[in-house]
Amino acid sequence: PQNADGWYGFGFVVGGEGPLRWFGHDGGAEGMSASLRVYPELGYVQVGLANVDPPAAERLTEYFSNRMPL
């Protein structure tokens, strides 16, 4: 971890709990955005890409994360 709360380190964010625990990275610039989430316990990788400003891709991966099967 690179911060006191332990949710960020070496360019990756950590989130979720239990089997939905994930690590990844979000970002973008004007006219583009991307989001990556890796769920090691489930064996899933999510990639969201959008050709619009952030946080479009992050919203896309969050939408699918909330509907993933356990």
N, C-alpha and C positions, 0 to 999 in steps of 0.2 A: 504493500500500500504506500502511496505517496501523499496521503492526507490523513488527518487525525481520525476520520470516520471509517477509513478502510474501503471506500467504494471505488477508488480510482488509483491506478498504478500503471506506469509505463505505457500510457496511451490507451488503456482499456478501462472500461467501466464495468463494474460488477453489480448485478441486480437479481431480483427474484428470491424465492425461498424454496427449500425442499427440491423436488425434482424439476421445478421450473427455474432453478438457479441458472444464471447465464452470465457470460462476459461478452463484451463487444465494444464497438466504437461507432459513434454517430458524427456527422458533420456535413459541411457543404458550403456553398457560397451563393451569390445571386444567380438564380436560374438553375441551380442543381443541388441535390441533397442525396445522402446515402446513409444507410444504417446496416450494421452487421451485428448479429446476435448468435452466439454459439451456446447450445444447451448440452453440455457434456453428458449429463446423466440420461438424457432422452435420445442422444445421438442425432439431434437436429441442428441444422444451420439455417438461419434466416438471413436473407439479403434483401434490403429494400432500396430501390433506386428511383429517383424522381427527377424530372426536368423542370422543376419549380423550386422556389426558395425553401430553405429549411423552415419549419420542421416537418415537411411533407413525408419524407421517407421514414422518419422516426414514428410518426403517427401510423404509417402503414405497418411497420413491424410491431408496434404496440397493439394494433387491432388484431393481428394474427396471433400474437402471444396470448392475448386474453381468450382465444378460442382453440388453443392447441390441446390435443388429447393427452392425457397423462399416461 
